[in-house]
Amino acid sequence: MSDRDLQADQQPLKEQYEDDPEEARITLTATGEQEADVRSCHVDIGRAVYEAELHEGAAGPGTAACSGDLLLGALAACAQLTTQAVADAFGVDADIDTEVRGDLDLRGTLGVDDDVPVGFQDIELETTVEGDVDEETADALERYAERYCVVYQTLTNPPEIETNWQFEG
């Protein structure tokens, strides 16, 4: 549990969003910017800039995160923070850790075999809760952490993705 009271901090926001649902709607933005080496780019999320590269298995340098790492990292961060917040709401005093693993076959990404899908074939999210948690609370913790994890829900119930290409000469 934290020094600050998360529920107390969230309560005025919940009331504001209940009174004015439009206030709860946000848009997050990330932009990619080309680098001199076609195997790398910078990704700006507005609060931080990350270097990204092709994976070593796709001829990347191997000195920065690949986009798959960033996707799995987003899931790990979201699952970790959501589980911590839910545990805090339940008054659970425990150490929580998450690990995310993803399996993909680079033959799809490199166009070596058209029958191999591009992207992750399997993703596994493992959460470890170390502490005195009874079975009923453990079940609720798991249920609510998965229910309210934005990245988990986005991956399990994917939205429509609209693409727009602009070619400027």
C-alpha positions in Angstrom: 0.0 0.0 0.0 1.1 3.5 -0.7 1.7 6.6 1.5 -1.1 8.4 -0.5 -4.7 7.2 -0.5 -5.4 6.1 -4.1 -9.1 5.8 -3.5 -9.3 9.3 -2.0 -7.4 10.6 -5.0 -9.6 8.8 -7.5 -13.0 9.7 -5.8 -13.3 13.3 -7.1 -12.3 12.1 -10.6 -15.0 9.4 -10.5 -17.6 12.0 -9.4 -16.5 14.4 -12.1 -16.7 11.7 -14.8 -20.1 10.6 -13.5 -21.4 14.2 -13.7 -19.8 14.9 -17.1 -18.9 11.7 -19.0 -17.2 13.7 -21.7 -14.5 14.7 -19.2 -13.5 11.0 -19.0 -12.8 10.7 -22.7 -9.1 11.2 -23.4 -6.9 10.7 -26.5 -3.4 9.3 -26.0 -1.0 9.9 -28.9 2.3 8.3 -29.9 4.4 9.4 -32.8 7.2 7.7 -34.6 10.1 9.6 -36.2 12.6 8.3 -38.7 16.2 8.0 -37.9 19.2 7.9 -40.2 19.4 4.1 -39.9 16.2 2.5 -41.3 16.4 -0.1 -38.5 15.7 2.5 -35.7 13.3 5.2 -34.8 12.2 7.4 -31.9 8.7 7.1 -30.4 7.3 10.1 -28.6 4.4 9.5 -26.2 4.2 13.1 -25.1 5.8 12.5 -21.7 8.8 10.5 -22.8 10.7 9.6 -25.9 11.8 6.0 -26.5 14.3 4.6 -29.0 13.0 1.6 -30.9 14.7 -0.7 -33.3 14.0 -3.7 -35.4 14.6 -6.9 -33.4 18.0 -8.5 -33.9 16.2 -11.4 -35.6 15.1 -9.0 -38.3 18.6 -7.4 -38.7 18.2 -4.8 -36.0 21.2 -3.6 -33.9 19.9 -5.1 -30.7 20.7 -2.1 -28.6 17.1 -0.8 -27.9 13.6 -2.2 -27.5 11.8 -3.6 -30.5 8.2 -2.8 -31.0 7.2 -6.2 -29.6 9.1 -5.4 -26.5 7.2 -2.1 -26.2 3.9 -3.9 -26.6 4.7 -6.5 -24.0 6.1 -3.7 -21.8 2.8 -1.8 -22.1 0.9 -4.9 -21.0 3.3 -5.5 -18.1 3.0 -1.9 -16.9 -0.8 -1.8 -17.2 -1.2 -5.2 -15.5 1.2 -4.3 -12.7 -0.4 -0.9 -12.0 -3.9 -2.1 -12.2 -3.3 -5.1 -9.9 -1.5 -2.8 -7.4 -4.5 -0.4 -7.5 -7.1 -3.2 -7.1 -5.0 -4.7 -4.3 -4.9 -1.3 -2.6 -8.7 -1.0 -2.9 -9.1 -4.4 -1.2 -6.6 -3.5 1.5 -4.3 -6.3 0.4 -0.8 -5.8 1.6 1.3 -7.9 -0.8 4.2 -7.8 -3.1 3.0 -8.0 -6.7 5.1 -8.7 -9.8 4.1 -9.3 -13.4 5.9 -10.9 -16.3 4.8 -11.0 -19.9 6.1 -13.3 -22.5 5.2 -13.4 -26.2 5.9 -15.9 -28.8 6.3 -15.0 -32.5 7.8 -16.4 -35.6 10.0 -14.0 -37.4 9.5 -15.8 -40.7 6.1 -14.0 -40.9 7.6 -10.6 -40.2 10.3 -11.1 -42.8 8.0 -12.5 -45.5 9.9 -15.8 -45.5 6.7 -17.9 -45.3 3.3 -16.5 -46.2 1.6 -19.2 -44.1 3.3 -17.9 -40.9 1.3 -15.1 -39.3 2.9 -11.7 -38.6 2.8 -10.8 -35.0 2.5 -12.6 -31.7 0.9 -16.1 -31.8 0.8 -16.4 -28.0 1.1 -13.9 -25.1 1.3 -15.1 -21.5 0.8 -12.7 -18.6 1.9 -14.1 -15.2 1.1 -12.2 -12.0 2.6 -13.2 -8.7 1.0 -12.0 -5.5 3.2 -12.7 -2.5 1.4 -12.1 0.8 -1.5 -13.4 3.0 -4.4 -13.3 0.6 -7.5 -15.5 1.2 -9.0 -17.4 -1.7 -12.1 -15.1 -2.1 -9.9 -12.0 -2.2 -7.5 -13.7 -4.6 -10.4 -14.5 -7.0 -11.7 -11.0 -6.8 -8.2 -9.5 -7.3 -7.7 -11.5 -10.4 -11.2 -10.8 -11.8 -11.0 -7.0 -11.2 -7.4 -6.6 -12.3 -8.1 -8.3 -15.6 -11.4 -6.4 -16.0 -9.8 -2.9 -15.5 -6.5 -3.4 -17.2 -6.7 -1.2 -20.3 -4.0 -2.9 -22.3 -5.2 -6.4 -21.4 -8.7 -5.5 -22.4 -7.6 -3.9 -25.6 -5.6 -6.9 -26.6 -8.4 -9.4 -25.7 -11.1 -7.2 -27.3 -9.3 -5.4 -30.1 -10.8 -2.1 -31.4 -11.2 -1.3 -35.0 -8.0 0.3 -36.3 -8.3 3.0 -38.9 -5.3 3.7 -41.1 -4.7 6.9 -43.0 -1.8 7.3 -45.4 -0.6 10.6 -46.6 1.9 11.0 -49.4 3.4 14.4 -49.9 5.8 15.3 -52.7 
